[in-house]
């Protein structure tokens, strides 16, 4: 059966085309999507920041209903609502056994062949392991985590990346605790969730750093105690950062953010690198400071997320009113208007625009 999807080729506008989706194989599920948020990683991939294969269907923050479960799938059933993420994991390799499913070492059938093709048989890449700018996706069952049916799909969709990554960067990778000072570089979708993750963890001071005043204003609503516009002020001169930060979380995808993050650390502090600069971009720093001042640089993929554990916990926080999700959704668009939605993201006018089906 043909399904509508947004197929992308570098340098060309995103266009809605009909594609054919393979049935789910062993350990896989087919999900009829209700909503898919547009992540800045999708925009960066569309701009060619990390290369890749085209044509491709991007999109990886999604929520929908299981339409069909493949062989060997017992934990999911048709009609069940799930959040879809790009974290595909086996549960048995060394990294999974150590609680790092985002770094799973296994190879899956979907890694070897995309489930998406055009009617003439031409293959279409499954971008970011999901291909969720589409009416339906086929993903490994480990990528789908059950969530309640009574909550808004658009709000749940952002759990798939922005919330998992930002909250995990603060809680798991940064190990933020009560009384600490935390600086977050970049107040986009991931940054706002790192801010609310630090606030929920009990940090005394949470300083948001960005170049847009409107993003800094949004950061306050998510728990930032202060904001610094790096275009007009030196973050290191901010009162709350006079002694340096215990944890700095760099969510902006630039080498400059990494360099700035190190400059803001106190002795013994931790820099968490979340944002991914374009391929080939390099950061420069004096490694002597790392040893002399006992600093740590920690990289984290998807906030070191454990989706099967984290998503139900985050849903519970949302239902208790402690986690903001609705406020992350700036606007919803039909699939046909994805070009407009992406353009607004590029202009910095949205935290998360969401495609609603």
N, C-alpha and C positions, 0 to 999 in steps of 0.2 A: 504494500500500500504506500502511495506517495504521501509525503508529509512536508509541510512548509518548514524551511530552515533558512537562516541567514548565512550565505556562503561568502567567504572573504578571500580576496586575492590582493596581495600587497600593492598599494598604489591605486586600487580601485575602490569605489564606494561599496559598502555592504549592501547586498541585494538579497531579497527574499526569493528563493528558488525551491523547486520541488526536489526532494531527495528520497531515496529508498533506504529504509532502516532494516538491517538484518534482525531476525528474531534472536532473543537472548540465548546464548549458549550456556554451557555448564557453569554454574555459579554466578550467573548474570541475571539482571532484571531489566524489563522495559518499563519506563516511567513516563506517564502522560503528565506534562508539566503544567502547573498552574501559574508559576511566576519564576522569573530568572533575573537577578540583579546584575547590573553592569559594573564589574570591578575595573579599577584602573589597570590591573594586569591585562585584562582583555583589550583595553585601549592601547596599551603599550605593545602587546603582541600584534595588534592590527597595524601599528605604525612600524613594525619590523624591528623592534628593540632587541629581540633575542633570536631573530631568524625564524626558522620553522618551515613547514611544508604547506603549500597552497595547491588547490583551494582547501579551505578549512572552515569548519563551523566552530566558533569560539563560544564562550559562556560557561561558567562553572560554579555559580552561586544560585542554586535552584531548589524549588520545592514542588512536589507534585504527588500524583497517585500511582501506585504500582498497578500497571496494566497487565503484566504477564511476568511470571517467575520461571526462569529456566531450570533445567535439571540440577539437582543437588542443592537447591535453595529451599530451606525449611523455615528460616526465621522471618521471611517476608511473604505476604500474601496479596493477591489482587484486591484493590480497593483501599489498601493501607496507605496513609499519607507518610511521605518521607522527605527529609532534607537530603539533597544530593551535593556531595563535595568531590574534590579531585583526589582525596586521600584513598587510594586503592591499595589494600594491604592484605597479606596472607595470614597474619596472626601467628606464624610459626617460625619465621626466620629470626636471626639474632637481633635485628633492630626491633622487630615487633615484640619479641620476648622481653626486650629492655624497655618497653613502653614507648617506643618511637615509631608508630605505624606510618607516619608521614615520610619516614626514611626507609620504608620496606624495600628489601633487596630482591624480592621475587619478581619473576617475569610472568605476565598474564597473557592470555590469548588476545585480549583487546590491545595489548601493547604491540602485538605483531600484525594485527589487521584491524583496520577501522570498520565499525559496523555501518558506516555511512557511505553511500555511493549515489551517483546520478543514475537516471533511468537507463542510460546507454552503457552503464557498467564502469564509468570512470570513478575511481575512488576519491573520496573526500576525507581529509584528515579530521580526526576527532580532537579538536583543540582542547588543551588542558584536561585531557582525559574524560571530558564530559560532552562537549558539543551541545551546550544547553541553550543556545540561541535558536531554539527549534521547538516544535510542538511536542516532540517525544525524544527521549534518549534511551540508549542501551548502555548500562554501566555494570561494573562488578557489584555484587551484592554488598560488599564491604563499604562501598561508597554511598550507600543509602541507609539513613538512620530514621526509624519511626518517630513521628511527632504527632501531637493532637490534631484532630480534624476541626476543632472549634476556634482555632486561632487564625489570624489573617495570614494568608499565604505569602503576600509580599513581605511582611515583616519577618516571617520564618526563613525566607530565602536568604537573607543576609547572614544567617547563621553559618551558611556553607563555607564562607571564607572570611569576610571582614571581621565578624565577631569572634570566630574561632581563633583567627590569627592575632588580632589585637589583644583579646583577653588572655590568650595563651602566652603572648610575649611578655605580658606583665606578671601573670601568676606563675607560669611554669618556667619559662626561659629566664626571666628577670628575678624571679622569686621575691617579688616586692612584699614587704611586710609592714606591720604597724610602725608608725613614727618616722618612716623614711621620706627622703626627698627624691622625687622622680621627675625627670624631664622627658617630654615626648616631642620628637622632632617630626613635624608633619601632622596636621590635624584633618586629614581626609578620613575615609571610612575606617581604615585600619587604625589610624592614630586615635580617633575618637574612642574606639573600643579599648585601646591600650590605656587611654586616660580613665575610662570608667572601670577598667580592670584594676588599675592602681588604686583608684578611690575605694572600690569595693574591698580591696586587700588591706585597707587601713592606712595608706600613705598619709603623712601629715601635710605635705606640699606636693602638688602635681602641677608642673609648669608646662604649658603648651607653647610650642615654638612653630611659627608658620610665617608666610609672607603675605597672607591675606587676612585682613581684619575680620571679615565675615566668618572665616573659619575659626578664628580665635574666639569670637563671640559664641559660636556653637560649642566650642570646647568647654566653656564655662558651664553650659547646661549639662555636660556629660561628666562634670566633676573636677575640672581644672580649677585650681585655686588662683592661678595667675596666667597671663598670656604675654608673649613677647613677639612683636613683629620683627623678624630678623632683617628686614629691609631697612628699618629705621633705628634699630637699637641692637646693641651687642648683648646676646643672651647671657654671656658670662658676667655681665654687670648687673643683671637682675638681682634684686635684694635676696630673694629666696635661694638663688644659686651662688651666693657670695662664697660659701664654703665648699661648693661643688655638690653634685648630685650623687646619691647612693646608686641610683640606676638611671641610665639614659637609654631610651628606646628610640631607635632611628627607623621610622617607618617610611620616610621619604626615600624614593628610589634614586639616590645620587651618592657618588663617592664623597662629595662635600659634606653630606649629612653624617657620614661616618667620621670624617675628620673633626667636624664640629662637635660630635658626640663625645669623642675622646677628650677634647678641650674642656668639656663641661663636667667631667668626672672628678670626684674627690679621690683621695688616696684609698685604695681598696675597693673602688667602685666597679660597677659592671656596665658595659655597653652591650646592648642587645641589638643586633643588626637584623632588621626585618625586611626593609625595602630592597628591591633588586635593581641596581643600576643597569643601564644598557650594556651589552656585551662589550668588553674591551675597556670600560671605564675603570680607572684605578685610583685608590686612595693612598695618600702619603702620610706617614706619621713616624715619629721617633720611637723605635721599639725599646729604647732604654727606659722610657717612662713606664712601660708595662711592667718591667722587672723591678725597677726602683720603687715605684709607687704601688706595686701589687694590684694593678688593674687587670680586668678581664674583658676580653671581647668574645661574645657568644653569638653565634649565628643560629637562627631558628627558621625552619621551614613550616609555614602554616601555624606559627606559634607553638610548635611542638605538640600539635593537637592530637587528642585521642577521641575522635568523633563519637564513637559508641558510648563513651563515658561523658564527654563534655557536652554534647548537644542536649541530652535530657536534663543535665544540671543547669544549663543556661536557660532552657525553657522554663524550668522551675523558678529561676531567678526573675525571669520576665513576668511570669504569672504572679509572683509576689510583689511586683512593682519595683524591684531593685535593679533591674537591667533594662536599659532603653533599647528597643528595637524599632518601634513605630517611627521614632524621631530620626532614624537613619534613612528612611525612605523619603526622598525629595518629591518624586512624581512617578506615576506609572504611565506606560505607553503601550500601544499595540505593537506586535512584531513588525508590522509594516513601517512603523515610525522609528525604528531603531537608529537610523542615521541622525535624526533630530535628537534623540536621547543621548547618543554618544557625543554629538557636537556640544551639548550642554555640559557634559562631563569634562570635555577638553577645555572648555572655557572656565572651568572651576565653579560652575553654577549649581552643582549638585553634590551631595554626599553619595547617595546611591539613587540612580534612576533604575526603575524596575520594569522589565517587560512582563506584562500581565496577559495571560491566555484565557 
